[in-house]
Amino acid sequence: MIEIRTAVEADWPEMFAQDVRAFGSPFETEARPLIRRTLDLDRFVVARDSSDGALVGVAGSFALTLTVPGGAQLDAPGVTWVSVAPSHRRLGVLRSMLDELHARHRAEGAAVAVLTASEGTIYERFGYGVATLVDEVTIARRTARLRDPLPGPLRSRAVEADAARERVEELYRRWHAATPGSVSAEQFWELFHADPEWARWGGSARRYLLHPDGFVTYRVDEKDRAQLDDVKALTDDAAADLWQTVLGLDIFDVVTADLPSDHPLREMLVDPRSVKTTDRKDRLWLKFLDVPAALEARTYESDGDLVLAVDGVPYRLTVSGGTARCRATEEAPSVSMTGPTLAGLYLGATAPSTLDRAGRFAGESTALRIFSTSRQPELGTSF
Ligand SMILES: CC(C)(COP(=O)(O)OP(=O)(O)OC[C@H]1O[C@@H](n2cnc3c(N)ncnc32)[C@H](O)[C@@H]1OP(=O)(O)O)[C@@H](O)C(=O)NCCC(=O)NCCS
C-alpha cells in the first residue's frame, strides 16, 4: 500500500535526498536551506510505503504565472520535483501523485499546468504536450559581425552581480509580461542571486550585461566559452545593442546560447554561417485543465469559428476581433485532436500546417489558422 499525502517539514530532508539521488545532482547538504526556500511544501505530495514508512515518491508544483499570446498571465502550476524511488518504479506511484496534484490544481481554478520534462515519453500520457521549443546555437564570435548600421553609442554595460540585482528582476518581470510562453521567476530570485558554486555546473560566477530594455547573463564554461544563460530584450534596439556588446567579448572564440527558432540573429549578421544550430529542445510542456478558460485567455491574429474536439470533447470556438468565446457543445466537430497536440498550437510553438503534415489531427485544417502566431513562444526560466 502506498500512502499519498501533503508534504510536511519533517519530510523535507528525505525529499531532498531522494531528489539528489533521482537526478544525480551534485548538490551538497549546504544547498538544502536555500533550495527549501524555493518550495511551498503545501503544494507538494509525498508517497510513503505503508509497510515500512519509507519515502518512495515526491512531486509538487511552483505557483507560476504563464504569459499567453496577447499578454494575459494565467496562474499555471509548474509541476516539479517529480521522482519515484528505484525500488518502487512502474507501480503507478507517479500516476497517483500526478492525479492528486492535477485534482488540486483544478480545484484552485488553474486552466493549465506546465512542466519541463527529463524525458520525452513520460508526460504525454498525462495530457502534456510540447508548448515551447528552443534552439541551442553556437556562435563563432571572431567571424560574427552585425550588419551596418552598427548600433551605437552602446548603452549596454557590464555590471557586477550586486548592482544588477534589482534591475535584472525588474527587466525579467517586464520581459515576462511581454513574452508568450514565459513563466514568472519570483520563487527563484534568492537562489539566482546567491549563485552558489554548486549551481554553476562547472561554470564561472554569473556575469551581467544590462541595457535599459534588456539583459544578458553568461558564464564562462569549462571549455572557456561564453555561455549565455539569458538573452532577454524588450526592444529590437536593445537586442542589437546587447548582441554588439556580446560580440565584443574579446578572448572568447565561441559563444553559446539557447534561442527561439525565429530569433533574428542570423539575419542580423554579415556572415550567417557564424551561427550554427547544434540542438533543438522541447522546453515547456503544457496540459489543459480547463480548455475553454485557456482558449479564451489568449488572443488570436485572425477571426474564425470552428467546432474543435479535444480528447473527444467538442467545443465551439468563435474568435471575433481577436478575442475568443469557447463553450462545450453537442455539435459534430470539424477538427479533432488530443490535448497534447493542442498544447503545440496554444502558445504558437508549432504551426497548424506542421501538425497537419504530421497527421496529428483529424478534420479540416484551414480553420486552425486562427492559432498561428507571429512570434515563437519562449520559456525564459527553468524550473
Ligand atoms: C519518471 C518516474 C517519476 C516514473 O515514476 P513511476 O512511479 O515508475 O511511474 P508510474 O508507474 O506511475 O508510470 C505511469 C506511466 O508512465 C510510464 N512511464 C513511467 N516512467 C516512464 C519513463 N521514464 N519513460 C516512459 N514512460 C514512463 C509508465 O510506463 C506508465 O505508463 P502506463 O500508465 O501507460 O502504463 C521515475 O522513473 C523516476 O523517478 N525517474 C527519475 C527522475 C525523473 O526522471 N523524474 C521526472 C522528472 S521530469
The ligand as a MOL file (V3000), in Angstrom:
LIG
                    3D

  0  0  0     0  0            999 V3000
M  V30 BEGIN CTAB
M  V30 COUNTS 48 50 0 0 0
M  V30 BEGIN ATOM
M  V30 1 C 9.8020 9.0290 -14.2140 0
M  V30 2 C 9.3850 8.4050 -12.8620 0
M  V30 3 C 8.9560 9.5260 -11.9330 0
M  V30 4 C 8.2290 7.4290 -13.1390 0
M  V30 5 O 7.6490 7.0010 -11.9050 0
M  V30 6 P 6.8080 5.6340 -11.7870 0
M  V30 7 O 6.1380 5.6350 -10.4660 0
M  V30 8 O 7.6560 4.4920 -12.1410 0
M  V30 9 O 5.7080 5.8240 -12.9270 0
M  V30 10 P 4.2910 5.0740 -12.9630 0
M  V30 11 O 4.4540 3.6510 -12.5410 0
M  V30 12 O 3.2530 5.8720 -12.2440 0
M  V30 13 O 4.0300 5.1300 -14.5110 0
M  V30 14 C 2.9350 5.7700 -15.0720 0
M  V30 15 C 3.0300 5.6370 -16.5640 0
M  V30 16 O 4.1750 6.3360 -17.0600 0
M  V30 17 C 5.0270 5.4480 -17.7850 0
M  V30 18 N 6.4090 5.8290 -17.5020 0
M  V30 19 C 6.9520 5.9830 -16.2970 0
M  V30 20 N 8.2340 6.3540 -16.4300 0
M  V30 21 C 8.4990 6.4260 -17.7380 0
M  V30 22 C 9.6520 6.7440 -18.4780 0
M  V30 23 N 10.7980 7.0740 -17.8920 0
M  V30 24 N 9.5730 6.7270 -19.8240 0
M  V30 25 C 8.4000 6.4010 -20.4290 0
M  V30 26 N 7.2730 6.0730 -19.7690 0
M  V30 27 C 7.3270 6.0910 -18.4290 0
M  V30 28 C 4.6950 4.0710 -17.2580 0
M  V30 29 O 5.0310 3.0770 -18.1950 0
M  V30 30 C 3.2060 4.1760 -17.0280 0
M  V30 31 O 2.5310 4.0910 -18.2610 0
M  V30 32 P 1.0370 3.4740 -18.3730 0
M  V30 33 O 0.2380 4.0600 -17.2420 0
M  V30 34 O 0.6100 3.9660 -19.7150 0
M  V30 35 O 1.2240 2.0180 -18.2900 0
M  V30 36 C 10.5570 7.6130 -12.2280 0
M  V30 37 O 11.0330 6.6640 -13.1530 0
M  V30 38 C 11.7270 8.4960 -11.8100 0
M  V30 39 O 11.7970 8.9310 -10.6710 0
M  V30 40 N 12.7230 8.7570 -12.7200 0
M  V30 41 C 13.8870 9.5450 -12.4020 0
M  V30 42 C 13.5510 11.0160 -12.1690 0
M  V30 43 C 12.7690 11.6370 -13.3010 0
M  V30 44 O 13.0960 11.4850 -14.4810 0
M  V30 45 N 11.6840 12.3600 -12.9570 0
M  V30 46 C 10.8530 13.0730 -13.9190 0
M  V30 47 C 11.2580 14.4890 -13.8370 0
M  V30 48 S 10.5060 15.4990 -15.0580 0
M  V30 END ATOM
M  V30 BEGIN BOND
M  V30 1 1 1 2
M  V30 2 1 2 3
M  V30 3 1 2 4
M  V30 4 1 2 36
M  V30 5 1 4 5
M  V30 6 1 5 6
M  V30 7 2 6 7
M  V30 8 1 6 8
M  V30 9 1 6 9
M  V30 10 1 9 10
M  V30 11 2 10 11
M  V30 12 1 10 12
M  V30 13 1 10 13
M  V30 14 1 13 14
M  V30 15 1 14 15
M  V30 16 1 15 16
M  V30 17 1 15 30
M  V30 18 1 16 17
M  V30 19 1 17 18
M  V30 20 1 17 28
M  V30 21 1 18 19
M  V30 22 1 18 27
M  V30 23 2 19 20
M  V30 24 1 20 21
M  V30 25 1 21 22
M  V30 26 2 21 27
M  V30 27 1 22 23
M  V30 28 2 22 24
M  V30 29 1 24 25
M  V30 30 2 25 26
M  V30 31 1 26 27
M  V30 32 1 28 29
M  V30 33 1 28 30
M  V30 34 1 30 31
M  V30 35 1 31 32
M  V30 36 2 32 33
M  V30 37 1 32 34
M  V30 38 1 32 35
M  V30 39 1 36 37
M  V30 40 1 36 38
M  V30 41 2 38 39
M  V30 42 1 38 40
M  V30 43 1 40 41
M  V30 44 1 41 42
M  V30 45 1 42 43
M  V30 46 2 43 44
M  V30 47 1 43 45
M  V30 48 1 45 46
M  V30 49 1 46 47
M  V30 50 1 47 48
M  V30 END BOND
M  V30 END CTAB
M  END
